[in-house]
């Protein structure tokens, strides 16, 4: 059995928010990237012990 962590929605809190995305409306800007990193860390923090 593989132990794989699932991040339900990587862009939670960022996707669809124009203040957190670059002008293309797809990629996070610096502020959005920080939120994405926190979303990932919420899942990985227990694995990285």
C-alpha positions as CSV (number, residue, x, y, z in Angstrom):
1,X,0.0,0.0,0.0
2,X,1.3,3.4,-0.9
3,X,1.0,6.3,1.5
4,X,0.1,9.2,-0.6
5,X,-1.0,12.6,0.8
6,X,-4.0,14.2,-1.0
7,X,-4.3,18.0,-1.2
8,X,-8.0,18.3,-2.0
9,X,-7.7,21.7,-3.7
10,X,-4.3,23.3,-4.1
11,X,-5.6,26.7,-4.9
12,X,-8.1,26.9,-2.0
13,X,-8.6,30.5,-1.1
14,X,-6.6,31.7,-4.1
15,X,-8.4,30.4,-7.2
16,X,-10.9,32.9,-8.6
17,X,-9.6,35.7,-6.4
18,X,-8.1,38.4,-8.7
19,X,-6.2,40.0,-5.9
20,X,-4.2,36.8,-5.4
21,X,-3.6,36.0,-9.1
22,X,-1.4,37.4,-11.8
23,X,-3.0,39.2,-14.7
24,X,-3.5,36.0,-16.6
25,X,-6.1,35.0,-14.0
26,X,-4.6,31.5,-13.7
27,X,-1.3,31.8,-11.8
28,X,-0.9,33.0,-8.2
29,X,1.0,36.2,-7.5
30,X,3.4,36.4,-4.6
31,X,0.6,36.7,-2.0
32,X,-1.3,33.9,-3.6
33,X,1.8,31.7,-3.7
34,X,2.1,32.1,0.1
35,X,-1.4,30.8,0.6
36,X,-0.8,27.9,-1.8
37,X,2.4,27.0,0.2
38,X,0.3,27.0,3.4
39,X,-2.3,24.8,1.8
40,X,0.5,22.3,1.0
41,X,2.1,22.6,4.4
42,X,-1.2,21.8,6.2
43,X,-1.1,18.4,4.5
44,X,2.7,17.7,4.6
45,X,3.5,19.0,8.1
46,X,2.5,15.7,9.8
47,X,4.4,13.6,7.1
48,X,7.6,15.6,7.5
49,X,8.2,14.8,11.1
